[in-house]
Amino acid sequence: MSASKARTMAVRRQIVRTFKKHQLTLQIDATEYLEETLEAQDVPAEDLNDTLENIATGYVAREGLQIVSRARLEVVLESMQKWTHHLNERPTRNPLDPHKPQSSQSSYSQQSQQRQRSDPRSSGSIDMESVRHRIQEMEGDQHTYGANSQDNYHDFTMDQEPVQNMDEEDDVDITELFHVIDAFSMPRWTWASDVKTFIRVDPTKKQHGAEHGHGYHANGSSNGTANMSNHILGTAEEKTAMFRARYHVLLQRVLRNERFMPPVFTGVKQQQDRFFRLTPIKALKGRSGETFMMFGMLVQKGDGKFCLEDLDGRIELVMHVNEKIPGMLTENCFVLVRGQYTDDDVIVVGDIGLPPPEPREVTKKVFGSIDFLGAPREMRSEEQLKVISEEYETISFVILSDVWLDQPKTFTTLRTIFEGYSSAILPLAFIMCGSFKSQPFLLNGLESRPYREGFNQLAELIAEFPTMANYCYFIFVPGPNDPWCSNILPRPKIPDFYTAKVRSLVKRSIFTSNPCRIKYCDQEIVIFREDILNRLFRNCVVPPSKEVPTQTHLVRTIIDGAHLCPLPLTTRQVSWAYDHALRIYPVPDALILADKFEAYSLKYENCHCMNPGSFPTSDYSWMVYYPASRRSDIW
């Protein structure tokens, strides 16, 4: 066998092995095309494995299909070749759109760089002390307008015309990597125990799915915000399916934890002692006096006694837990229980706690080909997206909660904030969480007009800063006092009737559901507006430890329990059909828990968790999140 033929066979084996590892099946024409491409590019043998890994990963990210044809492979390779030059060239800012790059070869870039050197405001950061001082000065004057707002716009745009021949294919438009996912557009996945993976639930097979335009694509994304069904909560079958889905998501995660995995060598007693074995409730009969570890849902009977319930049965718990535990355990949450089984058919609890969390990286390795989020397909790999995110160091998200539009001081403060940012680097997005009304919206016919006028006034205020109105995203998340739906999670977006002027004057305004999610480059950001902390404390079964900060208890309860609202349905009603939209799996990169509780930020399981606090009740403070460094600041 000649050396060239031997090399060809080795390359073919490597191709098949790499694609098989990603659960991909190559058609013959696709294999031949890939061999020809590698030979034409003269890829060295030492780089062959990494090259094939990048191609396979890019194909999975873009196509998501197991059968690889030549036509689809050509499209993926062409897209990847267009992008490769970005890794070797750092993008520069386009002054016409502060979030878009511009060609480094154009004369326009040179002019903007000279103007930036002459105008320090174009590259500086916002002077927050001046903002605070300005707010205090303007507190008594509700109708003061920023006299220099148009001047700031003039300085920012520099009176230049757009470059017509910009090579946009070679640059990254950061706005194309920013997506907002509505709760009612997220795909629904269910755990299949027989194949040990998640299977996509076809919405057309649900009783109400095909009737109301749930436009899901095969890749998990949607073509718009899906409408809610006529069933406010869902069907009766979906209620039981909701708890089973929560149970299976956590159980498969627990069984993958190293403490619950059986040892390789079963004869070594030391390894056996480190292994926790879960016992189903039905296996307890006739084994009184023994100690068991069990997993299930905490429920309360009519007589006030607590029980542990799994798929096969229910058993009463006798609580003798003196030690304070981390997290807040409530009815309907899922817990691990270690206790002794007695002749009275009860478990005397020795230890109880939340299931161990699983880092996002581990989940992505196991279920990397599953699109839990439903965002548009991205041809770039996670590593490439991370590089882009880190290059745009100045990208930021401004987060405000309880933006009461019926309070004059809210507009006075917002004007000052907008003026401050208009003379500095604009954020990519303003995330405004409700409630947008200080009092609950009453369905008496008298509330609609003032509520709509509040959004009209906000639209006019934003329009006074044209650069901000045209190039910044404004994301509006409804709160407890906002119309229109009953008090059920997830809440749909604010009706278009009230927001028409905002959508008309603010180019990138997005009204979305509560909760909602943002996909930015390689990061998933969850936004949830709910006063959840006080509700959890009031419904605790076991008092949480006072040695641990309150916000840490909250974050651990949500992330360890993989759910945004682990409360009993009698306390906080959840739509059974859309419970998957409240699921925290895999763990997001950032979690915004907009609550009336004081502002905080902390990191847990590599997830940056933050609460901006209530805007009007916290001296009009807000929070800024920087995705490149994954940190946040409270202003």
Backbone hydrogen bonds, N-H to C=O, Kabsch-Sander energy under -0.5 kcal/mol:
donor,donor_aa,acceptor,acceptor_aa,energy
6,A,2,S,-2.1
7,R,3,A,-2.2
8,T,4,S,-2.2
9,M,5,K,-2.2
10,A,6,A,-2.1
11,V,7,R,-2.6
12,R,8,T,-2.3
13,R,9,M,-2.3
14,Q,10,A,-2.1
15,I,11,V,-2.4
16,V,12,R,-2.5
17,R,13,R,-2.5
18,T,14,Q,-2.4
19,F,15,I,-2.4
20,K,16,V,-2.1
21,K,17,R,-1.6
22,H,18,T,-1.0
23,Q,20,K,-1.9
24,L,19,F,-2.7
25,T,66,Q,-3.5
26,L,24,L,-0.5
27,Q,68,V,-2.3
31,T,27,Q,-2.2
32,E,28,I,-2.4
33,Y,29,D,-2.1
34,L,30,A,-2.2
35,E,31,T,-2.2
36,E,32,E,-2.4
37,T,33,Y,-2.3
38,L,34,L,-2.3
39,E,35,E,-2.2
40,A,36,E,-2.5
41,Q,37,T,-2.2
42,D,38,L,-0.6
42,D,39,E,-0.5
43,V,38,L,-1.6
47,D,44,P,-0.9
48,L,44,P,-0.6
48,L,45,A,-0.7
51,T,47,D,-2.3
52,L,48,L,-2.5
53,E,49,N,-2.1
54,N,50,D,-2.2
55,I,51,T,-2.1
56,A,52,L,-2.7
57,T,53,E,-2.5
58,G,54,N,-2.5
59,Y,55,I,-2.2
60,V,56,A,-2.3
61,A,57,T,-2.3
62,R,58,G,-2.1
63,E,59,Y,-2.9
64,G,59,Y,-1.3
68,V,25,T,-3.2
68,V,66,Q,-0.6
69,S,67,I,-0.7
73,L,69,S,-2.1
74,E,70,R,-2.5
75,V,71,A,-1.5
76,V,72,R,-2.0
77,L,73,L,-2.5
78,E,74,E,-2.4
79,S,75,V,-2.0
80,M,76,V,-2.3
81,Q,77,L,-2.3
82,K,78,E,-1.6
83,W,79,S,-1.1
84,T,80,M,-1.3
86,H,83,W,-2.1
87,L,84,T,-1.1
88,N,85,H,-1.2
89,E,86,H,-0.9
92,T,102,Q,-0.7
94,N,97,D,-0.7
94,N,100,K,-2.5
97,D,94,N,-1.0
100,K,97,D,-2.4
102,Q,92,T,-1.1
106,S,103,S,-0.9
109,S,106,S,-0.6
110,Q,106,S,-1.0
111,Q,107,S,-2.2
112,S,108,Y,-2.2
113,Q,109,S,-2.3
114,Q,110,Q,-2.0
115,R,111,Q,-2.3
116,Q,112,S,-2.3
117,R,113,Q,-1.8
118,S,114,Q,-1.6
119,D,115,R,-1.7
122,S,119,D,-1.6
123,S,120,P,-0.9
124,G,120,P,-0.8
128,M,126,I,-1.2
131,V,127,D,-1.6
132,R,128,M,-2.6
133,H,129,E,-2.3
134,R,130,S,-2.5
135,I,131,V,-2.4
136,Q,132,R,-1.8
137,E,133,H,-1.9
138,M,134,R,-2.2
139,E,135,I,-0.7
139,E,136,Q,-0.6
141,D,138,M,-0.9
142,Q,140,G,-0.7
144,T,141,D,-0.7
147,A,145,Y,-0.7
149,S,146,G,-1.2
152,N,148,N,-2.2
153,Y,149,S,-1.7
154,H,150,Q,-2.2
155,D,151,D,-2.5
156,F,152,N,-2.0
157,T,153,Y,-2.4
158,M,154,H,-1.8
160,Q,157,T,-1.1
164,Q,162,P,-0.6
166,M,163,V,-0.7
168,E,166,M,-1.8
170,D,167,D,-0.8
171,D,168,E,-1.0
173,D,171,D,-0.6
174,I,99,H,-0.8
174,I,172,V,-0.9
176,E,173,D,-1.7
177,L,174,I,-1.3
178,F,175,T,-1.1
179,H,177,L,-0.5
179,H,519,K,-2.1
181,I,179,H,-0.5
181,I,517,R,-3.5
182,D,180,V,-0.6
183,A,515,P,-0.6
185,S,182,D,-1.6
186,M,182,D,-0.5
186,M,183,A,-0.7
189,W,187,P,-0.5
190,T,199,I,-2.5
192,A,197,T,-2.9
193,S,191,W,-0.7
196,K,192,A,-1.4
197,T,192,A,-1.2
199,I,190,T,-3.1
201,V,188,R,-3.2
202,D,200,R,-0.6
205,K,202,D,-1.6
206,K,203,P,-0.9
209,G,206,K,-0.6
210,A,206,K,-0.8
212,H,209,G,-0.8
214,H,209,G,-1.1
215,G,213,G,-1.5
216,Y,214,H,-1.8
217,H,221,S,-2.9
220,G,217,H,-1.4
222,S,374,G,-0.6
223,N,215,G,-1.8
227,N,212,H,-0.9
232,I,230,N,-0.7
239,K,235,T,-0.9
239,K,236,A,-0.5
240,T,236,A,-1.2
241,A,237,E,-2.1
242,M,238,E,-1.7
243,F,239,K,-1.3
244,R,240,T,-2.0
245,A,241,A,-2.5
246,R,242,M,-2.0
247,Y,243,F,-2.3
248,H,244,R,-2.6
249,V,245,A,-2.3
250,L,246,R,-1.8
251,L,247,Y,-2.7
252,Q,248,H,-2.3
253,R,249,V,-1.0
254,V,250,L,-2.6
255,L,251,L,-2.6
256,R,252,Q,-0.7
257,N,254,V,-1.5
260,F,257,N,-1.7
261,M,257,N,-0.6
266,T,264,V,-0.8
268,V,265,F,-1.3
269,K,267,G,-0.7
272,Q,268,V,-1.7
273,D,269,K,-2.1
274,R,270,Q,-0.7
275,F,272,Q,-1.1
276,F,259,R,-2.8
276,F,274,R,-0.5
277,R,275,F,-0.6
278,L,276,F,-0.5
279,T,293,M,-2.7
283,A,280,P,-1.4
284,L,281,I,-1.7
287,R,284,L,-1.8
289,G,341,Y,-3.9
290,E,287,R,-1.4
292,F,339,G,-2.8
293,M,277,R,-0.7
294,M,337,V,-3.0
296,G,335,V,-1.9
297,M,309,E,-3.2
298,L,333,C,-3.0
299,V,297,M,-0.6
299,V,307,C,-2.5
301,K,305,K,-3.2
304,G,301,K,-1.7
307,C,299,V,-3.0
308,L,315,I,-2.8
309,E,297,M,-2.2
310,D,313,G,-2.2
315,I,308,L,-2.1
316,E,345,D,-0.7
317,L,306,F,-2.9
318,V,347,I,-3.1
319,M,317,L,-0.7
320,H,318,V,-0.6
320,H,349,V,-0.6
322,N,320,H,-0.8
325,I,543,P,-0.8
329,L,327,G,-0.6
329,L,542,V,-0.6
330,T,328,M,-0.5
331,E,539,N,-0.5
332,N,298,L,-4.1
333,C,330,T,-1.7
335,V,296,G,-2.5
336,L,353,G,-3.1
337,V,294,M,-2.8
338,R,351,D,-2.8
339,G,292,F,-2.0
340,Q,348,V,-1.9
341,Y,290,E,-2.6
342,T,346,V,-2.2
345,D,342,T,-1.5
347,I,316,E,-2.4
348,V,340,Q,-2.7
348,V,346,V,-0.5
349,V,318,V,-2.2
349,V,347,I,-0.9
350,G,338,R,-2.8
351,D,338,R,-2.2
353,G,336,L,-1.9
363,T,359,P,-1.8
364,K,360,R,-2.6
365,K,361,E,-1.6
366,V,362,V,-1.8
367,F,363,T,-3.1
370,I,367,F,-1.5
372,F,370,I,-1.1
378,E,61,A,-0.6
385,L,381,S,-2.4
386,K,382,E,-2.1
387,V,383,E,-1.8
388,I,384,Q,-1.9
389,S,385,L,-2.5
390,E,386,K,-2.2
391,E,387,V,-1.6
392,Y,388,I,-1.6
393,E,391,E,-1.7
395,I,392,Y,-1.0
397,F,625,Y,-2.4
398,V,429,A,-2.6
399,I,397,F,-0.5
399,I,623,M,-3.5
400,L,431,I,-2.8
402,D,433,C,-0.7
402,D,434,G,-1.0
403,V,433,C,-1.3
404,W,402,D,-1.5
405,L,403,V,-0.8
405,L,436,F,-1.4
407,Q,404,W,-1.1
410,T,407,Q,-1.2
411,F,407,Q,-0.8
411,F,408,P,-0.5
412,T,408,P,-1.7
413,T,409,K,-2.5
414,L,410,T,-2.5
415,R,411,F,-2.3
416,T,412,T,-1.5
417,I,413,T,-2.3
418,F,414,L,-2.8
419,E,415,R,-2.4
420,G,416,T,-2.1
421,Y,417,I,-2.3
422,S,418,F,-2.3
423,S,419,E,-0.9
424,A,421,Y,-1.6
425,I,124,G,-0.8
426,L,424,A,-0.5
428,L,396,S,-2.1
429,A,396,S,-1.2
430,F,473,Y,-3.2
431,I,398,V,-3.7
431,I,429,A,-0.6
432,M,430,F,-0.8
432,M,475,I,-3.2
433,C,400,L,-3.0
433,C,431,I,-0.7
434,G,477,V,-2.8
441,F,481,N,-1.1
444,N,442,L,-1.6
451,Y,447,E,-1.8
452,R,448,S,-2.5
453,E,449,R,-2.4
454,G,450,P,-1.5
455,F,451,Y,-1.2
456,N,452,R,-2.1
457,Q,453,E,-2.4
458,L,454,G,-1.8
459,A,455,F,-2.5
460,E,456,N,-2.1
461,L,457,Q,-1.9
462,I,458,L,-2.5
463,A,459,A,-2.2
464,E,460,E,-0.7
464,E,461,L,-0.9
465,F,462,I,-2.0
469,A,465,F,-2.5
470,N,466,P,-2.0
471,Y,467,T,-2.1
472,C,468,M,-1.8
473,Y,428,L,-2.5
474,F,508,R,-2.0
475,I,430,F,-2.8
475,I,473,Y,-0.5
476,F,474,F,-0.5
476,F,510,I,-2.8
477,V,432,M,-2.4
477,V,475,I,-0.5
482,D,479,G,-1.3
488,I,486,S,-2.8
489,L,573,Q,-1.9
491,R,514,N,-3.2
498,Y,495,P,-1.4
499,T,495,P,-0.6
499,T,496,D,-0.5
500,A,496,D,-0.6
503,R,499,T,-2.2
504,S,500,A,-1.3
505,L,501,K,-2.4
506,V,502,V,-2.6
507,K,469,A,-1.6
507,K,505,L,-0.7
508,R,469,A,-0.7
509,S,506,V,-1.3
510,I,474,F,-3.2
512,T,476,F,-2.2
512,T,510,I,-0.6
514,N,491,R,-2.5
516,C,527,I,-1.9
517,R,181,I,-1.9
518,I,525,I,-3.0
519,K,179,H,-2.9
520,Y,518,I,-0.7
520,Y,523,Q,-2.2
521,C,177,L,-2.0
521,C,519,K,-0.5
523,Q,520,Y,-3.1
525,I,518,I,-2.9
525,I,523,Q,-0.5
526,V,590,A,-2.3
527,I,516,C,-2.8
528,F,592,I,-2.6
530,E,528,F,-0.8
530,E,594,A,-1.7
532,I,530,E,-2.0
535,R,531,D,-0.7
536,L,532,I,-2.2
537,F,533,L,-2.2
538,R,534,N,-2.2
539,N,535,R,-1.2
540,C,537,F,-1.1
541,V,329,L,-3.8
542,V,329,L,-0.6
545,S,325,I,-1.7
548,V,545,S,-0.6
553,H,549,P,-1.7
554,L,550,T,-1.9
555,V,551,Q,-2.4
556,R,552,T,-2.5
557,T,553,H,-2.3
558,I,554,L,-2.0
559,I,555,V,-2.6
560,D,556,R,-2.4
561,G,557,T,-1.3
562,A,559,I,-0.6
563,H,558,I,-1.7
564,L,582,L,-2.3
567,L,565,C,-1.0
571,T,568,P,-1.6
572,R,568,P,-2.3
575,S,489,L,-3.7
576,W,233,L,-1.1
577,A,233,L,-1.8
578,Y,575,S,-0.9
579,D,576,W,-0.9
581,A,578,Y,-1.3
582,L,579,D,-1.8
583,R,580,H,-1.1
584,I,562,A,-1.5
585,Y,583,R,-0.8
589,D,524,E,-1.6
590,A,524,E,-1.7
591,L,608,H,-2.5
592,I,526,V,-3.4
593,L,591,L,-0.8
593,L,610,M,-2.6
594,A,528,F,-1.8
594,A,592,I,-0.9
595,D,593,L,-0.7
600,Y,611,N,-1.5
602,L,609,C,-2.7
604,Y,607,C,-2.3
607,C,604,Y,-1.5
608,H,589,D,-2.4
608,H,606,N,-0.5
609,C,602,L,-3.2
609,C,607,C,-0.9
610,M,591,L,-2.5
611,N,600,Y,-2.6
615,F,401,S,-3.1
618,S,614,S,-1.0
619,D,616,P,-0.5
620,Y,615,F,-1.4
623,M,399,I,-2.3
624,V,633,D,-2.6
625,Y,397,F,-2.7
626,Y,631,R,-3.0
630,R,626,Y,-1.6
631,R,626,Y,-1.3
633,D,624,V,-2.4
635,W,622,W,-3.3
635,W,633,D,-0.5
